[in-house]
Amino acid sequence: MIEMNRIAVVGASLAGLRAVEFIRRAKFEGQLALIGDETHLPYDRPPLSKEVLRGEWEPDRLALRRKSYDDLNVDLMLGQRAVSLDTDAREVQLESGDTISFDGMVIATGGHVCGLPNQPQLDGIYTLRTLDDSLAIRAALAAKPKVAVIGAGFIGAEVAASAQQLGLEVTMIEALETPLAQSLGPRVGRIVQEAHERRGVRVHCGRRVEAFRGTDRVDSVLLDDGTTVECDVVVVGIGVSPSVSWLEGSGVELEDGVRCDATLATSVPGIVAAGDVANWYNPLFEERMRVEHWTNAVEQARHAVATLLATPGEAKPFESVPMFWSDQFDIKIQGVGWPKPTDELIVARGTAESEKLIALYGRAGRLVGAVAFNQPPKLIQLRMLIGKRGGVDEALEIAES
Ligand SMILES: Cc1cc2nc3c(=O)[nH]c(=O)nc-3n(C[C@H](O)[C@H](O)[C@H](O)COP(=O)(O)OP(=O)(O)OC[C@H]3O[C@@H](n4cnc5c(N)ncnc54)[C@H](O)[C@@H]3O)c2cc1C
């Protein structure tokens, strides 16, 4: 058994900070370091595509910890990038040249945005992951530009909605047949598309970007059907890659993120992972998954810490029902479970036109997911039902009650 005197948490955002808090709550009294490459204190990302982008919130509202950090007795190492990991020596090397020793480690390095392969170096093209990204886009939107959003996943759709709420001309471009088709399936995706179109966002689905045009600054985007979308600002929101390059060659097994077992333990003893970076086997769905949602980062941080500090053989599996929310215009979309486009979809309550509905995803009679538009209370009950491996019939009763 590894004696835990020093724990290093790498990644100083939601999962990393919560891991530090759970470690101290578990009465760990040894040395604790939180290493993060951003210079800001840990902050919350969801408002970056919503309130911050629209200029309604200033960055000081985003602090993930309102209390002092002193009580945590943590060595807060901000602006420090981990560049490699030596699992034999149990040391993490930082870009500054410093080396941090550890007995136990929580990997919480999350993800970074992907760019398009043909994305040129033109002014006016942005991606959104960090506070600095959000403030840069917000400043650009203040000039009242025409906006093109490439990628209609959650972040892209939220950026498009926020820009439209600012009164801007917005075009959203998506390679799949509808927005959010991959996560919610095309039928629910179509509802999201119509909600955007009803409010004036132009949506091009099933279209790829052929080229960006402009001399120093982008002035238009050419689509693969020959359409030219005029724009002064482009936000590329085509997805996230797990931030694992610093782990290559370390012996920590990688597979679309950090490969973990059901307990969130990695292939190296005494090293666990949590949040957007963790790819773990979820026994509830009998498959591996990597979840990029806020609630998962918090719940996994708690569980990964429990695994790290557990006596050998006592760690428990992280059986979880993923959960998310997404605010677009005045619509609160909430989802639970892990649906696939091939699942049976039943609209159990409400209608697409009213933008108030509950849709259920069933697989061989079992409830595997649910999404609600402006119907918050039912989702918690449906989440519990999925956790109990409940059936679609029971879900229908909940949704219709
Ligand atoms: C704009 C935006 C809006 C969102 N909105 C919602 C929402 O409405 N609902 C929802 O459920 N979820 C939302 N999310 C997702 C949610 O914020 C993420 O799931 C959550 O931030 C994951 O936390 P994390 O700590 O695992 O990873 P991250 O937040 O990605 O944090 C990882 C940290 O590690 C740092 N890091 C990376 N590599 C290194 C390294 N080598 N050395 C040191 N530090 C490193 C990163 O810079 C970062 O600070 C949103 C995300 C974004 C970006």
PDBQT file of the ligand as one rigid body, heavy atoms in Angstrom, charges set to zero:
ROOT
HETATM    1  C1  LIG A 501     -18.035  27.750 -22.227  1.00  0.00    +0.000 C 
HETATM    2  C2  LIG A 501     -18.459  26.534 -21.448  1.00  0.00    +0.000 A 
HETATM    3  C3  LIG A 501     -19.767  26.422 -21.024  1.00  0.00    +0.000 A 
HETATM    4  C4  LIG A 501     -20.185  25.290 -20.329  1.00  0.00    +0.000 A 
HETATM    5  N1  LIG A 501     -21.482  25.187 -19.942  1.00  0.00    +0.000 NA
HETATM    6  C5  LIG A 501     -21.903  24.081 -19.286  1.00  0.00    +0.000 A 
HETATM    7  C6  LIG A 501     -23.261  23.957 -18.895  1.00  0.00    +0.000 A 
HETATM    8  O1  LIG A 501     -24.091  24.838 -19.132  1.00  0.00    +0.000 OA
HETATM    9  N2  LIG A 501     -23.639  22.815 -18.256  1.00  0.00    +0.000 N 
HETATM   10  C7  LIG A 501     -22.759  21.792 -17.984  1.00  0.00    +0.000 A 
HETATM   11  O2  LIG A 501     -23.167  20.748 -17.423  1.00  0.00    +0.000 OA
HETATM   12  N3  LIG A 501     -21.455  21.904 -18.332  1.00  0.00    +0.000 NA
HETATM   13  C8  LIG A 501     -21.011  23.013 -18.974  1.00  0.00    +0.000 A 
HETATM   14  N4  LIG A 501     -19.688  23.131 -19.343  1.00  0.00    +0.000 N 
HETATM   15  C9  LIG A 501     -18.768  22.011 -19.038  1.00  0.00    +0.000 C 
HETATM   16  C10 LIG A 501     -18.099  22.159 -17.676  1.00  0.00    +0.000 C 
HETATM   17  O3  LIG A 501     -17.673  23.454 -17.453  1.00  0.00    +0.000 OA
HETATM   18  C11 LIG A 501     -16.934  21.176 -17.657  1.00  0.00    +0.000 C 
HETATM   19  O4  LIG A 501     -17.475  19.881 -17.661  1.00  0.00    +0.000 OA
HETATM   20  C12 LIG A 501     -16.031  21.385 -16.445  1.00  0.00    +0.000 C 
HETATM   21  O5  LIG A 501     -15.376  22.620 -16.531  1.00  0.00    +0.000 OA
HETATM   22  C13 LIG A 501     -15.006  20.257 -16.347  1.00  0.00    +0.000 C 
HETATM   23  O6  LIG A 501     -14.147  20.522 -15.295  1.00  0.00    +0.000 OA
HETATM   24  P1  LIG A 501     -12.692  19.896 -15.250  1.00  0.00    +0.000 P 
HETATM   25  O7  LIG A 501     -12.086  20.452 -14.003  1.00  0.00    +0.000 OA
HETATM   26  O8  LIG A 501     -12.763  18.443 -15.434  1.00  0.00    +0.000 OA
HETATM   27  O9  LIG A 501     -11.925  20.422 -16.522  1.00  0.00    +0.000 OA
HETATM   28  P2  LIG A 501     -11.563  21.901 -16.983  1.00  0.00    +0.000 P 
HETATM   29  O10 LIG A 501     -12.616  22.852 -16.557  1.00  0.00    +0.000 OA
HETATM   30  O11 LIG A 501     -11.205  21.810 -18.423  1.00  0.00    +0.000 OA
HETATM   31  O12 LIG A 501     -10.248  22.253 -16.158  1.00  0.00    +0.000 OA
HETATM   32  C14 LIG A 501      -9.006  21.663 -16.385  1.00  0.00    +0.000 C 
HETATM   33  C15 LIG A 501      -7.940  22.636 -15.942  1.00  0.00    +0.000 C 
HETATM   34  O13 LIG A 501      -6.679  21.999 -16.061  1.00  0.00    +0.000 OA
HETATM   35  C16 LIG A 501      -5.777  22.884 -16.690  1.00  0.00    +0.000 C 
HETATM   36  N5  LIG A 501      -4.705  22.105 -17.341  1.00  0.00    +0.000 N 
HETATM   37  C17 LIG A 501      -4.788  21.395 -18.500  1.00  0.00    +0.000 A 
HETATM   38  N6  LIG A 501      -3.606  20.806 -18.774  1.00  0.00    +0.000 NA
HETATM   39  C18 LIG A 501      -2.761  21.159 -17.769  1.00  0.00    +0.000 A 
HETATM   40  C19 LIG A 501      -1.410  20.869 -17.501  1.00  0.00    +0.000 A 
HETATM   41  N7  LIG A 501      -0.680  20.100 -18.305  1.00  0.00    +0.000 N 
HETATM   42  N8  LIG A 501      -0.849  21.384 -16.376  1.00  0.00    +0.000 NA
HETATM   43  C20 LIG A 501      -1.579  22.157 -15.533  1.00  0.00    +0.000 A 
HETATM   44  N9  LIG A 501      -2.870  22.475 -15.754  1.00  0.00    +0.000 NA
HETATM   45  C21 LIG A 501      -3.461  21.973 -16.852  1.00  0.00    +0.000 A 
HETATM   46  C22 LIG A 501      -6.658  23.643 -17.660  1.00  0.00    +0.000 C 
HETATM   47  O14 LIG A 501      -6.077  24.829 -18.115  1.00  0.00    +0.000 OA
HETATM   48  C23 LIG A 501      -7.882  23.878 -16.783  1.00  0.00    +0.000 C 
HETATM   49  O15 LIG A 501      -7.721  25.009 -15.975  1.00  0.00    +0.000 OA
HETATM   50  C24 LIG A 501     -19.252  24.252 -20.039  1.00  0.00    +0.000 A 
HETATM   51  C25 LIG A 501     -17.924  24.390 -20.472  1.00  0.00    +0.000 A 
HETATM   52  C26 LIG A 501     -17.525  25.505 -21.165  1.00  0.00    +0.000 A 
HETATM   53  C27 LIG A 501     -16.104  25.625 -21.647  1.00  0.00    +0.000 C 
ENDROOT
TORSDOF 0
